[in-house]
Amino acid sequence: MTTWDLEVDVVAVGSGLGALTAAMAAHDEGSQAVILEKASKLGGVCAYSGGEVFVCCNHKMAERGTPDSPEAARAYLGYLAGGYADPELAKILFETGPVVARWAEEKCGVRWKIIENFPDYHYPHAPGTAAAGRYLEVELFDGAQLGPWQKKTYGTPHMPPGIIHDELFAWGGLATITQWNFALMGKRVAKDQRGMGPGMMGYFVKAAVIDRGIPAHVDTPVRELVVEGGRVVGVRAEKAGKAFFVRARKGVVLAIGGYDWNKRLAKQYEQLPEWHSMCQPSVEGDNIVLGGEIGASLGRVPNHNLGMFFGYRIPGEEHDGKPLYRASWEGGYPHAIWVNRAGQRFGDESFYRDYLPKCHAWDGLTQDHPNYPPFLIFDQQYREKYAFATYLPGMEVPDEVLARANTPRELAARLGVDGDMLEATIAEFNIGAREGKDPAYGRGSYPWAAMMTGDKSRPNPNLGPLDKPPYYGIQLAPVGVGVNSVGLETDGFARVKHVRGHAIGGLYACGNSAAALDTGAGYQSGLSNLRGMTWGWIAGRHAARGG
């Protein structure tokens, strides 16, 4: 290259936590950074999230006089990893995550708070779990602080607007939507007060593009890495339909998410017959393509227990002009169950750490996934108390969305499920559910699930019988949240590794663009956000200091 349209020190590709943190870290080291975003708004997948950041041994716990136990935290993270984490990367994430969280508060104005009484996923059943304290979220953010970027940042179609987790749980959680304070929510939305993912990203966008003045270009997809002498020295992007060459004197940081909207890659790597996504349509596997063209190595962790869900699409719902898929939490509500095609339950429907691997299960004798696809089944009691998707109690749900019938057997016929077994499954489930018990799978025994999807007015928040017709059902489909099993392999400085084992000069990756070799085979909500900002900080500083 002899002519560049723009020359900077560090190019941050993407605009989620990883990219913005990398750009800010480089800027604070005295380097010139730029942000290139493929979508038309800033915020990335992080803006669609609940805005939870899972930080063991965080400074907020220490400030309130209840410091975390490093030994317990290591034990829990090791439990989640299942033996699949790289020890060096896991150690760096564990030790640096709290440092970056404090840096974000002190240097970027991020107003962290602990989500009160919110337990670890596996509390109290796994080693090292905590009853509360490790989840951080942000205080409400005033969108007006973004100035010209206020309308160019993502909200979320997946989480309640204008509230924080403490309020959501005080109002009963996801199940009891009829008890939410919609008047308060409406006032806050009118004032553009943002919580959860949009609020978190509001703080980071403000710190990057407003406070630091780091230039950000939206609608600017990166199409190719420019390499000279084996080192990445810039990118070929597109802007307004034309080539836009940007030189990176010190490094390029790929923080553009995974491959959720690349069905070919998703089906191959996630190993399910179909794949849909809750993420923005811009998440198309560019990390794999850009890195693959120059010999980048791919890393992988097992795909069966990461951050993904099963869900559905309500006809007509879209985001950025593409179909919008929603995660189904309804299986954890009272008066609802999941079954497979054989009409049998196969796990704790309230806790996706249990049912998710079982949906991936493969039967080598029948050459089939026995629990795929799953079906959500509920009765009229459910419809009278709880919402389904955006349909509140009392609202009619179109037949094209939900199948319905007067008996379980009739419903089974409409769904393609074994009728005899569904009838028997519901009868057996009801015996325990009436007493608040689930002898088969212990549903309701995980406090996280009870808090998130349960109805606290019941003895067992996650249980209620299905015995009032009509009955309703829907076939569910896999929906990713951007947390993929395959990504670019990176080292302890977030540098992308070549297939021959050495680091590729000038190229970094973080967040969901990098393989989750630091966390391994399991997942805990908030780890993806932690990975993004931690490795983004490491990448930005390392690049700015000369690589």
C-alpha positions, 0 to 999 in steps of 0.5 A: 500500500502506498496510499491510505484514506486514514492513518492511525495507530490502532484500528478497533473493528467493532463497537461492543465492549471489546472494541471500545475498551481496546480503543480507549486503552490504546488512546490512554497509552497515547496512541491514536485509535479509530473504531470501524463498525459494520452496522449502522449503530454502535454497541454491538452484541453487548447492547442486546445483552442483559448488561451483566458482567461476571467479575469474581473478586471485584472491587465492589464486593470489597468496598461493601466489606464482603470481599470475594474468596479468590480460592472459591472463585478459582474453584468455581471457574475451574468447575465451569471450564470442565478441563477445557480452559487454557491455564495461562489464559484463564489465569490472566482473565481471572487476575485482570478482569477485576483490574479492568472493571475498576479502570472502567469505573475510575477512568471511564465513568462507568457506574458499576453496582452489584446486582443484589442477591443474584446468585451464581448459576450453579449456587449452591450445588457446585464448588466455589459458588457465591450467593451474590456479589459477582454480578455487576451491572450499571446504574441507569444511563442518561442517553442524552449524554451521547449527544449526536450518537444518542440515536446511533446506539443500539437498544435491546429487543430482548430485555425490559427497557429503562430498569435495572436487575434489582427492580426486575427481581423486586417485581417478580422476574420475567414470569410475572410481567403483569406486576411490573411498574410500566408507568415508571418504565414508560417515564424512563423510556421517554427520558431515554434512561437506559439500563442493562445492555443499552445502559452499559454500552451507553457508558462505554460509548460516551467514554470512547467517542464523546469524552475521548473523541475517538472517531467512530465510523458506522456502516463501515464493514472491514472486508480484508486485512492488509498484510506487509511482510507477514504483519497486519498493517491495516484494513480494507473497509467499505464506506459509502460503497467505496473502498476505505483503506485504513492504516494501523501503525501498531495493530488491528483489534478484531472485536466483531463477534462470532458467526451467528448469522453465517448459517454455514459456519454455525451449523458446522461448528455448533452441530445442530440441524439449524441455527438462528440468532438473537444478535444483530444481523451484522454478526456474520463470522467476519472474524473467521473469514478475515483471520482465515485469509492470512493463516490464523489458527482457530480454537474450539471449546465443546459446543454443548453448554455455552451461551445459547438458548432455544426459542422462536420467532413471532411473525413480522418481528424484525431487527435491521431488516432481518427476522428477530428470534427470541429466547424462550424462558417460558419453560421455567414458568409454572404450568409449563414443560418441555418435551421431545418428539417422544413426548417425554421430559428430558431435563429441568426446563427452568435451568438451561445449563441442564437442558442445553447439553441434552438438546445436543445429545446424539443417539448413535443407534438411531443416528438422531438427536433424541431431544431435538427439537424440543417443544414447549407445552403449557395450559390455560392456567399459564395463559391466565397468569403469564405472558408468552413472548409479547402476548400478555395474559388475556391477549389472543395469540394467533394460531400461526404462533401457537398450536392449541387443543382441548387435550394433550393427545390432540395437541400432540397430533398437531405438533407431531409428538407422541400422544400417548407419552405426552399424556402420560408425561403430563399426568406424572408431572402433575402429581409432583407439581401439585406438591411443588416437587419434581422428583425427575429433574429437581426443577426449582432447586437452583436459586438463579433459575427461581429468581430469573424465571420463577413465580415467587408467590408459589411454594416452588416458583418454577412448578405448577400443574398442567391440568386446565384446558385448552393446552398450547404448544410450540416447536422451539429452535436453537437461537444463538446469542453470539457466544460460539464454540469456535473463534480465533486462537489468541495468546496471553496478549490477545494476539491472534496465533498463526496455524504454525503457532506464532503470533501474527504481528499486528493482529489482535482479537477479543470478545466473541471473536476470540475462542473461549479458551480462557473460560472453557466448556461451560458458561456463566452469564456475564462472562462474555462481557467480561472477556470482551472488556478484559482482552480488549484492554489487554490488546489495546495496551499491548498494541499501543506499547509497540506490540 
